[in-house]
Amino acid sequence: MRLSDFSILSCGVLLNALAQLGLKAATDATGPLVGAEGVVLRRSLELLTVPWLWAALACYGVSVVVWLFGLSRVPVSQAYPLLSLGYVLNVGLAWWLLGEMPNAQRVLGIAVIVFGVVLVARS
């Protein structure tokens, strides 16, 4: 895989990871979407007013466009495994931005993912 193709696909993965973090930030602002029927409806409506939700949805939209651009240049069997980098990014960014601490088992799993992505990217 050429570096330019890898960069395009990585940008799509990063945008997708940022979307996940935005969704988490939005639900942190409103609280859990569980409880009595009225609570879920009220919190769902509150969620629509949280800017993080809209930023996350925008990231998703742009990530789809970027991903389509990347798929037009690389076979899907080579591109799709790169989505696994989203796990790596999310754990790192959630630790840095949200204070979520990864445990040793999660770090080991991330190492396995990175190794697999390197193997696929080199094929």
C-alpha positions in Angstrom: 0.0 0.0 0.0 1.3 3.4 -0.9 1.9 5.9 1.8 -0.6 8.3 0.3 -3.3 5.7 0.3 -2.5 4.7 3.9 -2.7 8.4 4.9 -6.1 8.8 3.3 -7.5 5.7 5.0 -5.9 6.7 8.3 -7.5 10.1 8.1 -10.9 8.3 7.7 -10.1 6.1 10.7 -9.1 9.2 12.8 -12.3 11.0 11.9 -14.3 7.9 12.9 -12.5 7.7 16.2 -13.1 11.4 16.9 -16.8 10.8 16.2 -16.9 8.1 18.9 -15.2 10.5 21.4 -17.7 13.2 20.5 -20.6 10.9 21.1 -19.2 9.9 24.4 -18.7 13.6 25.4 -22.3 14.3 24.3 -23.7 11.5 26.5 -21.5 12.6 29.4 -23.2 16.0 29.1 -26.7 14.6 29.3 -26.3 11.5 31.4 -27.2 7.9 30.7 -30.0 7.2 28.3 -31.6 4.8 30.7 -34.4 5.0 33.2 -38.1 5.5 33.1 -39.6 6.1 29.7 -39.9 9.9 30.3 -36.3 10.1 31.4 -35.0 8.5 28.2 -37.1 10.7 26.0 -36.1 13.9 27.9 -32.4 13.0 27.8 -32.6 12.1 24.1 -34.1 15.5 23.4 -31.4 17.2 25.5 -28.8 15.3 23.6 -30.0 17.1 20.4 -28.9 20.4 22.0 -25.4 19.2 22.8 -22.8 20.6 20.3 -20.6 17.5 20.8 -23.3 15.4 19.2 -23.4 17.5 16.0 -19.6 17.6 15.9 -19.5 13.8 16.1 -22.1 13.4 13.4 -20.1 15.8 11.2 -17.0 13.7 11.8 -18.9 10.6 10.8 -20.1 12.2 7.6 -16.7 13.5 6.6 -15.1 10.1 7.5 -17.5 8.3 5.1 -16.4 10.6 2.2 -12.7 10.2 3.0 -13.2 6.4 3.4 -14.9 6.3 0.0 -12.0 8.2 -1.6 -9.6 5.7 0.0 -11.6 2.7 -1.1 -11.5 3.9 -4.7 -7.7 3.6 -4.5 -7.2 0.4 -2.4 -8.8 -3.1 -2.4 -11.4 -3.4 0.4 -9.6 -6.5 1.7 -6.6 -4.4 2.3 -8.4 -1.2 3.5 -10.9 -2.7 5.9 -8.4 -4.1 8.5 -7.1 -0.5 8.9 -10.4 0.3 10.7 -8.9 -1.7 13.6 -6.6 1.3 14.2 -9.7 3.0 15.5 -9.5 0.8 18.6 -5.9 2.0 19.2 -6.8 5.6 18.6 -9.9 5.5 20.8 -8.1 4.0 23.7 -5.3 6.5 23.5 -7.5 9.5 23.0 -10.0 8.4 25.6 -7.1 8.1 28.1 -5.8 11.5 27.2 -9.0 13.4 26.8 -11.5 11.6 29.0 -9.3 10.1 31.7 -10.2 6.5 30.8 -7.3 4.3 32.0 -6.5 1.2 29.8 -5.6 -1.9 31.7 -2.8 -4.3 30.8 -5.0 -6.7 28.9 -6.4 -3.9 26.8 -2.8 -2.7 26.0 -1.8 -6.2 25.0 -4.8 -6.5 22.7 -3.9 -3.1 21.1 -0.4 -4.4 20.5 -1.8 -7.4 18.7 -4.0 -5.2 16.6 -1.1 -2.9 15.6 0.9 -6.0 14.6 -1.9 -7.2 12.4 -2.5 -3.9 10.7 1.2 -3.7 9.9 1.1 -7.1 8.3 -2.0 -6.2 6.2 -0.6 -2.8 5.2 2.6 -4.4 4.0 0.8 -7.0 1.9 
